[in-house]
């Protein structure tokens, strides 16, 4: 009944376990190769899309920077010479009993008796006149606080005659 009488072999021949394992391995190799191929394509597509987005983003930022640079006013480079000349200048004198040392923060040296100094009207810092005049050639702020050095009140813009006032070590102006 299920055997062929001539050959003595079954009607349905069983295959060896080696053939079955080979087919499984071939199917697994094909599947893994297909997955790797699909993942490679997905990676290339994603990289292409992100590259285009990055290029668009950089282009938009560059346009924005160029537009803002074109529309922004030119930066301040220093105080106008008339404003610098209007800042109070005086001769430095020491008050009796006052041992306070005033240092010019531009040149980092101590202000000596009889030197010409400028006191900024907004913050009341005192500097050598030569040092602060050079400073204001390229900047418009106080070297210590970075506050605007130009007087806040227009009435303070009138030039003061040189040598009329004297600054004591306390920073107050003494009329001589």
Chimera marker file (.cmm) of the C-alpha trace (Angstrom):
<marker_set name="trace">
<marker id="1" x="0.000" y="0.000" z="0.000" r="1" g="1" b="0" radius="0.5"/>
<marker id="2" x="2.225" y="2.912" z="0.107" r="1" g="1" b="0" radius="0.5"/>
<marker id="3" x="5.227" y="1.120" z="-1.269" r="1" g="1" b="0" radius="0.5"/>
<marker id="4" x="6.267" y="0.673" z="-4.784" r="1" g="1" b="0" radius="0.5"/>
<marker id="5" x="6.783" y="-3.055" z="-5.273" r="1" g="1" b="0" radius="0.5"/>
<marker id="6" x="9.516" y="-2.732" z="-7.823" r="1" g="1" b="0" radius="0.5"/>
<marker id="7" x="11.914" y="-0.524" z="-5.937" r="1" g="1" b="0" radius="0.5"/>
<marker id="8" x="10.771" y="-0.970" z="-2.423" r="1" g="1" b="0" radius="0.5"/>
<marker id="9" x="10.859" y="2.787" z="-1.738" r="1" g="1" b="0" radius="0.5"/>
<marker id="10" x="8.026" y="4.770" z="-0.228" r="1" g="1" b="0" radius="0.5"/>
<marker id="11" x="5.721" y="6.729" z="-2.474" r="1" g="1" b="0" radius="0.5"/>
<marker id="12" x="6.555" y="9.907" z="-0.770" r="1" g="1" b="0" radius="0.5"/>
<marker id="13" x="10.244" y="10.021" z="-0.417" r="1" g="1" b="0" radius="0.5"/>
<marker id="14" x="11.518" y="11.705" z="2.746" r="1" g="1" b="0" radius="0.5"/>
<marker id="15" x="14.199" y="14.268" z="2.253" r="1" g="1" b="0" radius="0.5"/>
<marker id="16" x="17.279" y="14.319" z="4.371" r="1" g="1" b="0" radius="0.5"/>
<marker id="17" x="17.526" y="16.835" z="7.263" r="1" g="1" b="0" radius="0.5"/>
<marker id="18" x="20.510" y="18.467" z="5.529" r="1" g="1" b="0" radius="0.5"/>
<marker id="19" x="18.328" y="19.569" z="2.608" r="1" g="1" b="0" radius="0.5"/>
<marker id="20" x="15.790" y="21.150" z="4.977" r="1" g="1" b="0" radius="0.5"/>
<marker id="21" x="18.497" y="23.057" z="6.901" r="1" g="1" b="0" radius="0.5"/>
<marker id="22" x="20.013" y="24.336" z="3.648" r="1" g="1" b="0" radius="0.5"/>
<marker id="23" x="16.668" y="25.735" z="2.504" r="1" g="1" b="0" radius="0.5"/>
<marker id="24" x="16.183" y="27.481" z="5.879" r="1" g="1" b="0" radius="0.5"/>
<marker id="25" x="19.665" y="28.995" z="5.686" r="1" g="1" b="0" radius="0.5"/>
<marker id="26" x="19.113" y="30.224" z="2.145" r="1" g="1" b="0" radius="0.5"/>
<marker id="27" x="15.785" y="31.803" z="3.160" r="1" g="1" b="0" radius="0.5"/>
<marker id="28" x="17.449" y="33.468" z="6.171" r="1" g="1" b="0" radius="0.5"/>
<marker id="29" x="20.326" y="34.815" z="4.052" r="1" g="1" b="0" radius="0.5"/>
<marker id="30" x="17.924" y="36.203" z="1.469" r="1" g="1" b="0" radius="0.5"/>
<marker id="31" x="15.790" y="37.794" z="4.209" r="1" g="1" b="0" radius="0.5"/>
<marker id="32" x="18.785" y="39.405" z="5.968" r="1" g="1" b="0" radius="0.5"/>
<marker id="33" x="20.180" y="40.658" z="2.661" r="1" g="1" b="0" radius="0.5"/>
<marker id="34" x="16.810" y="42.161" z="1.765" r="1" g="1" b="0" radius="0.5"/>
<marker id="35" x="16.545" y="43.894" z="5.162" r="1" g="1" b="0" radius="0.5"/>
<marker id="36" x="20.086" y="45.293" z="4.838" r="1" g="1" b="0" radius="0.5"/>
<marker id="37" x="19.333" y="46.523" z="1.310" r="1" g="1" b="0" radius="0.5"/>
<marker id="38" x="16.083" y="48.219" z="2.424" r="1" g="1" b="0" radius="0.5"/>
<marker id="39" x="17.814" y="49.815" z="5.435" r="1" g="1" b="0" radius="0.5"/>
<marker id="40" x="20.623" y="51.108" z="3.191" r="1" g="1" b="0" radius="0.5"/>
<marker id="41" x="18.095" y="52.669" z="0.834" r="1" g="1" b="0" radius="0.5"/>
<marker id="42" x="16.234" y="54.202" z="3.784" r="1" g="1" b="0" radius="0.5"/>
<marker id="43" x="19.495" y="55.609" z="5.175" r="1" g="1" b="0" radius="0.5"/>
<marker id="44" x="20.446" y="57.159" z="1.811" r="1" g="1" b="0" radius="0.5"/>
<marker id="45" x="16.984" y="58.683" z="1.415" r="1" g="1" b="0" radius="0.5"/>
<marker id="46" x="17.016" y="60.133" z="4.950" r="1" g="1" b="0" radius="0.5"/>
<marker id="47" x="20.498" y="61.525" z="4.452" r="1" g="1" b="0" radius="0.5"/>
<marker id="48" x="19.420" y="63.163" z="1.202" r="1" g="1" b="0" radius="0.5"/>
<marker id="49" x="16.329" y="64.728" z="2.782" r="1" g="1" b="0" radius="0.5"/>
<marker id="50" x="18.254" y="65.994" z="5.829" r="1" g="1" b="0" radius="0.5"/>
<marker id="51" x="20.980" y="67.397" z="3.584" r="1" g="1" b="0" radius="0.5"/>
<marker id="52" x="18.411" y="69.372" z="1.608" r="1" g="1" b="0" radius="0.5"/>
<marker id="53" x="16.762" y="70.632" z="4.807" r="1" g="1" b="0" radius="0.5"/>
<marker id="54" x="20.142" y="71.644" z="6.231" r="1" g="1" b="0" radius="0.5"/>
<marker id="55" x="20.981" y="73.494" z="3.011" r="1" g="1" b="0" radius="0.5"/>
<marker id="56" x="17.624" y="75.320" z="3.115" r="1" g="1" b="0" radius="0.5"/>
<marker id="57" x="18.116" y="76.187" z="6.789" r="1" g="1" b="0" radius="0.5"/>
<marker id="58" x="21.624" y="77.552" z="6.174" r="1" g="1" b="0" radius="0.5"/>
<marker id="59" x="20.411" y="79.554" z="3.200" r="1" g="1" b="0" radius="0.5"/>
<marker id="60" x="17.563" y="81.031" z="5.251" r="1" g="1" b="0" radius="0.5"/>
<marker id="61" x="19.925" y="81.940" z="8.113" r="1" g="1" b="0" radius="0.5"/>
<marker id="62" x="22.369" y="83.523" z="5.681" r="1" g="1" b="0" radius="0.5"/>
<marker id="63" x="19.569" y="85.562" z="4.094" r="1" g="1" b="0" radius="0.5"/>
<marker id="64" x="18.378" y="86.636" z="7.528" r="1" g="1" b="0" radius="0.5"/>
<marker id="65" x="21.879" y="87.674" z="8.587" r="1" g="1" b="0" radius="0.5"/>
<marker id="66" x="22.457" y="89.592" z="5.380" r="1" g="1" b="0" radius="0.5"/>
<marker id="67" x="19.088" y="91.330" z="5.690" r="1" g="1" b="0" radius="0.5"/>
<marker id="68" x="19.709" y="92.289" z="9.312" r="1" g="1" b="0" radius="0.5"/>
<marker id="69" x="23.248" y="93.472" z="8.525" r="1" g="1" b="0" radius="0.5"/>
<marker id="70" x="21.968" y="95.627" z="5.694" r="1" g="1" b="0" radius="0.5"/>
<marker id="71" x="19.219" y="97.161" z="7.819" r="1" g="1" b="0" radius="0.5"/>
<marker id="72" x="21.206" y="97.661" z="11.043" r="1" g="1" b="0" radius="0.5"/>
<marker id="73" x="22.822" y="101.037" z="11.676" r="1" g="1" b="0" radius="0.5"/>
<marker id="74" x="26.593" y="101.309" z="11.680" r="1" g="1" b="0" radius="0.5"/>
<marker id="75" x="28.089" y="100.585" z="15.083" r="1" g="1" b="0" radius="0.5"/>
<marker id="76" x="29.353" y="103.404" z="17.234" r="1" g="1" b="0" radius="0.5"/>
<marker id="77" x="33.098" y="103.732" z="17.036" r="1" g="1" b="0" radius="0.5"/>
<marker id="78" x="33.748" y="106.475" z="19.540" r="1" g="1" b="0" radius="0.5"/>
<marker id="79" x="32.640" y="109.794" z="20.919" r="1" g="1" b="0" radius="0.5"/>
<marker id="80" x="32.594" y="112.880" z="18.738" r="1" g="1" b="0" radius="0.5"/>
<marker id="81" x="35.577" y="115.123" z="19.509" r="1" g="1" b="0" radius="0.5"/>
<marker id="82" x="33.249" y="117.944" z="20.582" r="1" g="1" b="0" radius="0.5"/>
<marker id="83" x="31.648" y="115.667" z="23.198" r="1" g="1" b="0" radius="0.5"/>
<marker id="84" x="35.090" y="114.627" z="24.461" r="1" g="1" b="0" radius="0.5"/>
<marker id="85" x="36.133" y="118.283" z="24.700" r="1" g="1" b="0" radius="0.5"/>
<marker id="86" x="32.945" y="119.021" z="26.656" r="1" g="1" b="0" radius="0.5"/>
<marker id="87" x="33.756" y="116.487" z="29.369" r="1" g="1" b="0" radius="0.5"/>
<marker id="88" x="34.987" y="118.166" z="32.566" r="1" g="1" b="0" radius="0.5"/>
<marker id="89" x="38.774" y="118.380" z="32.845" r="1" g="1" b="0" radius="0.5"/>
<marker id="90" x="40.633" y="119.594" z="35.931" r="1" g="1" b="0" radius="0.5"/>
<marker id="91" x="43.882" y="119.361" z="37.858" r="1" g="1" b="0" radius="0.5"/>
<marker id="92" x="44.083" y="116.576" z="40.425" r="1" g="1" b="0" radius="0.5"/>
<marker id="93" x="44.819" y="117.617" z="44.007" r="1" g="1" b="0" radius="0.5"/>
<marker id="94" x="44.794" y="115.648" z="47.230" r="1" g="1" b="0" radius="0.5"/>
<marker id="95" x="42.697" y="116.636" z="50.204" r="1" g="1" b="0" radius="0.5"/>
<marker id="96" x="44.449" y="116.739" z="53.582" r="1" g="1" b="0" radius="0.5"/>
<marker id="97" x="43.990" y="113.549" z="55.591" r="1" g="1" b="0" radius="0.5"/>
<marker id="98" x="42.528" y="111.635" z="52.630" r="1" g="1" b="0" radius="0.5"/>
<marker id="99" x="44.740" y="108.653" z="51.722" r="1" g="1" b="0" radius="0.5"/>
<marker id="100" x="42.498" y="107.312" z="48.923" r="1" g="1" b="0" radius="0.5"/>
<marker id="101" x="44.485" y="106.328" z="45.840" r="1" g="1" b="0" radius="0.5"/>
<marker id="102" x="42.850" y="106.928" z="42.465" r="1" g="1" b="0" radius="0.5"/>
<marker id="103" x="44.038" y="104.706" z="39.639" r="1" g="1" b="0" radius="0.5"/>
<marker id="104" x="43.453" y="105.401" z="35.968" r="1" g="1" b="0" radius="0.5"/>
<marker id="105" x="41.906" y="102.182" z="34.713" r="1" g="1" b="0" radius="0.5"/>
<marker id="106" x="42.958" y="102.919" z="31.135" r="1" g="1" b="0" radius="0.5"/>
<marker id="107" x="46.733" y="103.057" z="31.713" r="1" g="1" b="0" radius="0.5"/>
<marker id="108" x="46.611" y="101.318" z="35.129" r="1" g="1" b="0" radius="0.5"/>
<marker id="109" x="48.803" y="103.884" z="36.857" r="1" g="1" b="0" radius="0.5"/>
<marker id="110" x="48.088" y="106.001" z="39.921" r="1" g="1" b="0" radius="0.5"/>
<marker id="111" x="46.879" y="109.553" z="39.348" r="1" g="1" b="0" radius="0.5"/>
<marker id="112" x="49.503" y="111.924" z="40.785" r="1" g="1" b="0" radius="0.5"/>
<marker id="113" x="49.125" y="115.410" z="42.260" r="1" g="1" b="0" radius="0.5"/>
<marker id="114" x="48.878" y="118.108" z="39.570" r="1" g="1" b="0" radius="0.5"/>
<marker id="115" x="47.961" y="115.794" z="36.644" r="1" g="1" b="0" radius="0.5"/>
<marker id="116" x="45.092" y="116.748" z="34.344" r="1" g="1" b="0" radius="0.5"/>
<marker id="117" x="42.115" y="114.420" z="34.801" r="1" g="1" b="0" radius="0.5"/>
<marker id="118" x="38.621" y="114.032" z="33.382" r="1" g="1" b="0" radius="0.5"/>
<marker id="119" x="35.639" y="113.018" z="35.483" r="1" g="1" b="0" radius="0.5"/>
<marker id="120" x="32.798" y="111.423" z="33.553" r="1" g="1" b="0" radius="0.5"/>
<marker id="121" x="29.476" y="113.140" z="34.315" r="1" g="1" b="0" radius="0.5"/>
<marker id="122" x="27.249" y="110.027" z="34.344" r="1" g="1" b="0" radius="0.5"/>
<marker id="123" x="29.293" y="107.682" z="36.536" r="1" g="1" b="0" radius="0.5"/>
<marker id="124" x="31.780" y="110.108" z="38.166" r="1" g="1" b="0" radius="0.5"/>
<marker id="125" x="34.847" y="107.973" z="37.380" r="1" g="1" b="0" radius="0.5"/>
<marker id="126" x="38.134" y="109.848" z="37.083" r="1" g="1" b="0" radius="0.5"/>
<marker id="127" x="40.879" y="109.149" z="34.516" r="1" g="1" b="0" radius="0.5"/>
<marker id="128" x="43.984" y="110.823" z="33.092" r="1" g="1" b="0" radius="0.5"/>
<marker id="129" x="42.757" y="113.253" z="30.419" r="1" g="1" b="0" radius="0.5"/>
<marker id="130" x="45.153" y="111.883" z="27.773" r="1" g="1" b="0" radius="0.5"/>
<marker id="131" x="44.203" y="108.277" z="28.499" r="1" g="1" b="0" radius="0.5"/>
<marker id="132" x="40.445" y="108.769" z="28.405" r="1" g="1" b="0" radius="0.5"/>
<marker id="133" x="40.677" y="110.960" z="25.288" r="1" g="1" b="0" radius="0.5"/>
<marker id="134" x="42.450" y="108.098" z="23.470" r="1" g="1" b="0" radius="0.5"/>
<marker id="135" x="39.888" y="105.643" z="24.865" r="1" g="1" b="0" radius="0.5"/>
<marker id="136" x="37.001" y="107.722" z="23.503" r="1" g="1" b="0" radius="0.5"/>
<marker id="137" x="38.636" y="107.767" z="20.071" r="1" g="1" b="0" radius="0.5"/>
<marker id="138" x="37.504" y="104.157" z="19.603" r="1" g="1" b="0" radius="0.5"/>
<marker id="139" x="34.808" y="103.638" z="22.255" r="1" g="1" b="0" radius="0.5"/>
<marker id="140" x="31.922" y="105.592" z="23.682" r="1" g="1" b="0" radius="0.5"/>
<marker id="141" x="31.548" y="103.982" z="27.109" r="1" g="1" b="0" radius="0.5"/>
<marker id="142" x="33.150" y="104.244" z="30.526" r="1" g="1" b="0" radius="0.5"/>
<marker id="143" x="36.118" y="101.831" z="30.826" r="1" g="1" b="0" radius="0.5"/>
<marker id="144" x="34.887" y="100.626" z="34.225" r="1" g="1" b="0" radius="0.5"/>
<marker id="145" x="31.079" y="100.330" z="33.995" r="1" g="1" b="0" radius="0.5"/>
<marker id="146" x="30.633" y="100.328" z="30.196" r="1" g="1" b="0" radius="0.5"/>
<marker id="147" x="27.923" y="102.939" z="30.667" r="1" g="1" b="0" radius="0.5"/>
<marker id="148" x="27.534" y="105.592" z="27.985" r="1" g="1" b="0" radius="0.5"/>
<marker id="149" x="30.029" y="108.361" z="28.649" r="1" g="1" b="0" radius="0.5"/>
<marker id="150" x="28.251" y="111.151" z="26.786" r="1" g="1" b="0" radius="0.5"/>
<marker id="151" x="26.439" y="113.404" z="29.266" r="1" g="1" b="0" radius="0.5"/>
<marker id="152" x="22.753" y="112.587" z="29.693" r="1" g="1" b="0" radius="0.5"/>
<marker id="153" x="21.824" y="116.240" z="29.948" r="1" g="1" b="0" radius="0.5"/>
<marker id="154" x="22.467" y="118.551" z="26.965" r="1" g="1" b="0" radius="0.5"/>
<marker id="155" x="23.471" y="121.369" z="29.322" r="1" g="1" b="0" radius="0.5"/>
<marker id="156" x="26.548" y="119.360" z="30.324" r="1" g="1" b="0" radius="0.5"/>
<marker id="157" x="27.888" y="119.561" z="26.764" r="1" g="1" b="0" radius="0.5"/>
<marker id="158" x="29.296" y="123.056" z="27.149" r="1" g="1" b="0" radius="0.5"/>
<marker id="159" x="33.097" y="122.851" z="27.253" r="1" g="1" b="0" radius="0.5"/>
<marker id="160" x="34.634" y="123.709" z="30.586" r="1" g="1" b="0" radius="0.5"/>
<marker id="161" x="37.690" y="125.988" z="30.565" r="1" g="1" b="0" radius="0.5"/>
<marker id="162" x="40.804" y="123.937" z="31.313" r="1" g="1" b="0" radius="0.5"/>
<marker id="163" x="42.579" y="124.337" z="34.603" r="1" g="1" b="0" radius="0.5"/>
<marker id="164" x="39.731" y="126.094" z="36.394" r="1" g="1" b="0" radius="0.5"/>
<marker id="165" x="38.619" y="123.264" z="38.678" r="1" g="1" b="0" radius="0.5"/>
<marker id="166" x="40.588" y="120.773" z="40.710" r="1" g="1" b="0" radius="0.5"/>
<marker id="167" x="39.605" y="117.265" z="41.660" r="1" g="1" b="0" radius="0.5"/>
<marker id="168" x="40.303" y="116.143" z="45.190" r="1" g="1" b="0" radius="0.5"/>
<marker id="169" x="40.997" y="112.500" z="46.038" r="1" g="1" b="0" radius="0.5"/>
<marker id="170" x="37.344" y="112.085" z="46.982" r="1" g="1" b="0" radius="0.5"/>
<marker id="171" x="36.396" y="112.812" z="43.353" r="1" g="1" b="0" radius="0.5"/>
<marker id="172" x="34.662" y="116.166" z="44.138" r="1" g="1" b="0" radius="0.5"/>
<marker id="173" x="35.458" y="119.281" z="42.144" r="1" g="1" b="0" radius="0.5"/>
<marker id="174" x="37.031" y="122.132" z="44.103" r="1" g="1" b="0" radius="0.5"/>
<marker id="175" x="36.848" y="125.587" z="42.569" r="1" g="1" b="0" radius="0.5"/>
<marker id="176" x="40.178" y="127.429" z="42.810" r="1" g="1" b="0" radius="0.5"/>
<link id1="1" id2="2" r="1" g="1" b="0" radius="0.2"/>
<link id1="2" id2="3" r="1" g="1" b="0" radius="0.2"/>
<link id1="3" id2="4" r="1" g="1" b="0" radius="0.2"/>
<link id1="4" id2="5" r="1" g="1" b="0" radius="0.2"/>
<link id1="5" id2="6" r="1" g="1" b="0" radius="0.2"/>
<link id1="6" id2="7" r="1" g="1" b="0" radius="0.2"/>
<link id1="7" id2="8" r="1" g="1" b="0" radius="0.2"/>
<link id1="8" id2="9" r="1" g="1" b="0" radius="0.2"/>
<link id1="9" id2="10" r="1" g="1" b="0" radius="0.2"/>
<link id1="10" id2="11" r="1" g="1" b="0" radius="0.2"/>
<link id1="11" id2="12" r="1" g="1" b="0" radius="0.2"/>
<link id1="12" id2="13" r="1" g="1" b="0" radius="0.2"/>
<link id1="13" id2="14" r="1" g="1" b="0" radius="0.2"/>
<link id1="14" id2="15" r="1" g="1" b="0" radius="0.2"/>
<link id1="15" id2="16" r="1" g="1" b="0" radius="0.2"/>
<link id1="16" id2="17" r="1" g="1" b="0" radius="0.2"/>
<link id1="17" id2="18" r="1" g="1" b="0" radius="0.2"/>
<link id1="18" id2="19" r="1" g="1" b="0" radius="0.2"/>
<link id1="19" id2="20" r="1" g="1" b="0" radius="0.2"/>
<link id1="20" id2="21" r="1" g="1" b="0" radius="0.2"/>
<link id1="21" id2="22" r="1" g="1" b="0" radius="0.2"/>
<link id1="22" id2="23" r="1" g="1" b="0" radius="0.2"/>
<link id1="23" id2="24" r="1" g="1" b="0" radius="0.2"/>
<link id1="24" id2="25" r="1" g="1" b="0" radius="0.2"/>
<link id1="25" id2="26" r="1" g="1" b="0" radius="0.2"/>
<link id1="26" id2="27" r="1" g="1" b="0" radius="0.2"/>
<link id1="27" id2="28" r="1" g="1" b="0" radius="0.2"/>
<link id1="28" id2="29" r="1" g="1" b="0" radius="0.2"/>
<link id1="29" id2="30" r="1" g="1" b="0" radius="0.2"/>
<link id1="30" id2="31" r="1" g="1" b="0" radius="0.2"/>
<link id1="31" id2="32" r="1" g="1" b="0" radius="0.2"/>
<link id1="32" id2="33" r="1" g="1" b="0" radius="0.2"/>
<link id1="33" id2="34" r="1" g="1" b="0" radius="0.2"/>
<link id1="34" id2="35" r="1" g="1" b="0" radius="0.2"/>
<link id1="35" id2="36" r="1" g="1" b="0" radius="0.2"/>
<link id1="36" id2="37" r="1" g="1" b="0" radius="0.2"/>
<link id1="37" id2="38" r="1" g="1" b="0" radius="0.2"/>
<link id1="38" id2="39" r="1" g="1" b="0" radius="0.2"/>
<link id1="39" id2="40" r="1" g="1" b="0" radius="0.2"/>
<link id1="40" id2="41" r="1" g="1" b="0" radius="0.2"/>
<link id1="41" id2="42" r="1" g="1" b="0" radius="0.2"/>
<link id1="42" id2="43" r="1" g="1" b="0" radius="0.2"/>
<link id1="43" id2="44" r="1" g="1" b="0" radius="0.2"/>
<link id1="44" id2="45" r="1" g="1" b="0" radius="0.2"/>
<link id1="45" id2="46" r="1" g="1" b="0" radius="0.2"/>
<link id1="46" id2="47" r="1" g="1" b="0" radius="0.2"/>
<link id1="47" id2="48" r="1" g="1" b="0" radius="0.2"/>
<link id1="48" id2="49" r="1" g="1" b="0" radius="0.2"/>
<link id1="49" id2="50" r="1" g="1" b="0" radius="0.2"/>
<link id1="50" id2="51" r="1" g="1" b="0" radius="0.2"/>
<link id1="51" id2="52" r="1" g="1" b="0" radius="0.2"/>
<link id1="52" id2="53" r="1" g="1" b="0" radius="0.2"/>
<link id1="53" id2="54" r="1" g="1" b="0" radius="0.2"/>
<link id1="54" id2="55" r="1" g="1" b="0" radius="0.2"/>
<link id1="55" id2="56" r="1" g="1" b="0" radius="0.2"/>
<link id1="56" id2="57" r="1" g="1" b="0" radius="0.2"/>
<link id1="57" id2="58" r="1" g="1" b="0" radius="0.2"/>
<link id1="58" id2="59" r="1" g="1" b="0" radius="0.2"/>
<link id1="59" id2="60" r="1" g="1" b="0" radius="0.2"/>
<link id1="60" id2="61" r="1" g="1" b="0" radius="0.2"/>
<link id1="61" id2="62" r="1" g="1" b="0" radius="0.2"/>
<link id1="62" id2="63" r="1" g="1" b="0" radius="0.2"/>
<link id1="63" id2="64" r="1" g="1" b="0" radius="0.2"/>
<link id1="64" id2="65" r="1" g="1" b="0" radius="0.2"/>
<link id1="65" id2="66" r="1" g="1" b="0" radius="0.2"/>
<link id1="66" id2="67" r="1" g="1" b="0" radius="0.2"/>
<link id1="67" id2="68" r="1" g="1" b="0" radius="0.2"/>
<link id1="68" id2="69" r="1" g="1" b="0" radius="0.2"/>
<link id1="69" id2="70" r="1" g="1" b="0" radius="0.2"/>
<link id1="70" id2="71" r="1" g="1" b="0" radius="0.2"/>
<link id1="71" id2="72" r="1" g="1" b="0" radius="0.2"/>
<link id1="72" id2="73" r="1" g="1" b="0" radius="0.2"/>
<link id1="73" id2="74" r="1" g="1" b="0" radius="0.2"/>
<link id1="74" id2="75" r="1" g="1" b="0" radius="0.2"/>
<link id1="75" id2="76" r="1" g="1" b="0" radius="0.2"/>
<link id1="76" id2="77" r="1" g="1" b="0" radius="0.2"/>
<link id1="77" id2="78" r="1" g="1" b="0" radius="0.2"/>
<link id1="78" id2="79" r="1" g="1" b="0" radius="0.2"/>
<link id1="79" id2="80" r="1" g="1" b="0" radius="0.2"/>
<link id1="80" id2="81" r="1" g="1" b="0" radius="0.2"/>
<link id1="81" id2="82" r="1" g="1" b="0" radius="0.2"/>
<link id1="82" id2="83" r="1" g="1" b="0" radius="0.2"/>
<link id1="83" id2="84" r="1" g="1" b="0" radius="0.2"/>
<link id1="84" id2="85" r="1" g="1" b="0" radius="0.2"/>
<link id1="85" id2="86" r="1" g="1" b="0" radius="0.2"/>
<link id1="86" id2="87" r="1" g="1" b="0" radius="0.2"/>
<link id1="87" id2="88" r="1" g="1" b="0" radius="0.2"/>
<link id1="88" id2="89" r="1" g="1" b="0" radius="0.2"/>
<link id1="89" id2="90" r="1" g="1" b="0" radius="0.2"/>
<link id1="90" id2="91" r="1" g="1" b="0" radius="0.2"/>
<link id1="91" id2="92" r="1" g="1" b="0" radius="0.2"/>
<link id1="92" id2="93" r="1" g="1" b="0" radius="0.2"/>
<link id1="93" id2="94" r="1" g="1" b="0" radius="0.2"/>
<link id1="94" id2="95" r="1" g="1" b="0" radius="0.2"/>
<link id1="95" id2="96" r="1" g="1" b="0" radius="0.2"/>
<link id1="96" id2="97" r="1" g="1" b="0" radius="0.2"/>
<link id1="97" id2="98" r="1" g="1" b="0" radius="0.2"/>
<link id1="98" id2="99" r="1" g="1" b="0" radius="0.2"/>
<link id1="99" id2="100" r="1" g="1" b="0" radius="0.2"/>
<link id1="100" id2="101" r="1" g="1" b="0" radius="0.2"/>
<link id1="101" id2="102" r="1" g="1" b="0" radius="0.2"/>
<link id1="102" id2="103" r="1" g="1" b="0" radius="0.2"/>
<link id1="103" id2="104" r="1" g="1" b="0" radius="0.2"/>
<link id1="104" id2="105" r="1" g="1" b="0" radius="0.2"/>
<link id1="105" id2="106" r="1" g="1" b="0" radius="0.2"/>
<link id1="106" id2="107" r="1" g="1" b="0" radius="0.2"/>
<link id1="107" id2="108" r="1" g="1" b="0" radius="0.2"/>
<link id1="108" id2="109" r="1" g="1" b="0" radius="0.2"/>
<link id1="109" id2="110" r="1" g="1" b="0" radius="0.2"/>
<link id1="110" id2="111" r="1" g="1" b="0" radius="0.2"/>
<link id1="111" id2="112" r="1" g="1" b="0" radius="0.2"/>
<link id1="112" id2="113" r="1" g="1" b="0" radius="0.2"/>
<link id1="113" id2="114" r="1" g="1" b="0" radius="0.2"/>
<link id1="114" id2="115" r="1" g="1" b="0" radius="0.2"/>
<link id1="115" id2="116" r="1" g="1" b="0" radius="0.2"/>
<link id1="116" id2="117" r="1" g="1" b="0" radius="0.2"/>
<link id1="117" id2="118" r="1" g="1" b="0" radius="0.2"/>
<link id1="118" id2="119" r="1" g="1" b="0" radius="0.2"/>
<link id1="119" id2="120" r="1" g="1" b="0" radius="0.2"/>
<link id1="120" id2="121" r="1" g="1" b="0" radius="0.2"/>
<link id1="121" id2="122" r="1" g="1" b="0" radius="0.2"/>
<link id1="122" id2="123" r="1" g="1" b="0" radius="0.2"/>
<link id1="123" id2="124" r="1" g="1" b="0" radius="0.2"/>
<link id1="124" id2="125" r="1" g="1" b="0" radius="0.2"/>
<link id1="125" id2="126" r="1" g="1" b="0" radius="0.2"/>
<link id1="126" id2="127" r="1" g="1" b="0" radius="0.2"/>
<link id1="127" id2="128" r="1" g="1" b="0" radius="0.2"/>
<link id1="128" id2="129" r="1" g="1" b="0" radius="0.2"/>
<link id1="129" id2="130" r="1" g="1" b="0" radius="0.2"/>
<link id1="130" id2="131" r="1" g="1" b="0" radius="0.2"/>
<link id1="131" id2="132" r="1" g="1" b="0" radius="0.2"/>
<link id1="132" id2="133" r="1" g="1" b="0" radius="0.2"/>
<link id1="133" id2="134" r="1" g="1" b="0" radius="0.2"/>
<link id1="134" id2="135" r="1" g="1" b="0" radius="0.2"/>
<link id1="135" id2="136" r="1" g="1" b="0" radius="0.2"/>
<link id1="136" id2="137" r="1" g="1" b="0" radius="0.2"/>
<link id1="137" id2="138" r="1" g="1" b="0" radius="0.2"/>
<link id1="138" id2="139" r="1" g="1" b="0" radius="0.2"/>
<link id1="139" id2="140" r="1" g="1" b="0" radius="0.2"/>
<link id1="140" id2="141" r="1" g="1" b="0" radius="0.2"/>
<link id1="141" id2="142" r="1" g="1" b="0" radius="0.2"/>
<link id1="142" id2="143" r="1" g="1" b="0" radius="0.2"/>
<link id1="143" id2="144" r="1" g="1" b="0" radius="0.2"/>
<link id1="144" id2="145" r="1" g="1" b="0" radius="0.2"/>
<link id1="145" id2="146" r="1" g="1" b="0" radius="0.2"/>
<link id1="146" id2="147" r="1" g="1" b="0" radius="0.2"/>
<link id1="147" id2="148" r="1" g="1" b="0" radius="0.2"/>
<link id1="148" id2="149" r="1" g="1" b="0" radius="0.2"/>
<link id1="149" id2="150" r="1" g="1" b="0" radius="0.2"/>
<link id1="150" id2="151" r="1" g="1" b="0" radius="0.2"/>
<link id1="151" id2="152" r="1" g="1" b="0" radius="0.2"/>
<link id1="152" id2="153" r="1" g="1" b="0" radius="0.2"/>
<link id1="153" id2="154" r="1" g="1" b="0" radius="0.2"/>
<link id1="154" id2="155" r="1" g="1" b="0" radius="0.2"/>
<link id1="155" id2="156" r="1" g="1" b="0" radius="0.2"/>
<link id1="156" id2="157" r="1" g="1" b="0" radius="0.2"/>
<link id1="157" id2="158" r="1" g="1" b="0" radius="0.2"/>
<link id1="158" id2="159" r="1" g="1" b="0" radius="0.2"/>
<link id1="159" id2="160" r="1" g="1" b="0" radius="0.2"/>
<link id1="160" id2="161" r="1" g="1" b="0" radius="0.2"/>
<link id1="161" id2="162" r="1" g="1" b="0" radius="0.2"/>
<link id1="162" id2="163" r="1" g="1" b="0" radius="0.2"/>
<link id1="163" id2="164" r="1" g="1" b="0" radius="0.2"/>
<link id1="164" id2="165" r="1" g="1" b="0" radius="0.2"/>
<link id1="165" id2="166" r="1" g="1" b="0" radius="0.2"/>
<link id1="166" id2="167" r="1" g="1" b="0" radius="0.2"/>
<link id1="167" id2="168" r="1" g="1" b="0" radius="0.2"/>
<link id1="168" id2="169" r="1" g="1" b="0" radius="0.2"/>
<link id1="169" id2="170" r="1" g="1" b="0" radius="0.2"/>
<link id1="170" id2="171" r="1" g="1" b="0" radius="0.2"/>
<link id1="171" id2="172" r="1" g="1" b="0" radius="0.2"/>
<link id1="172" id2="173" r="1" g="1" b="0" radius="0.2"/>
<link id1="173" id2="174" r="1" g="1" b="0" radius="0.2"/>
<link id1="174" id2="175" r="1" g="1" b="0" radius="0.2"/>
<link id1="175" id2="176" r="1" g="1" b="0" radius="0.2"/>
</marker_set>
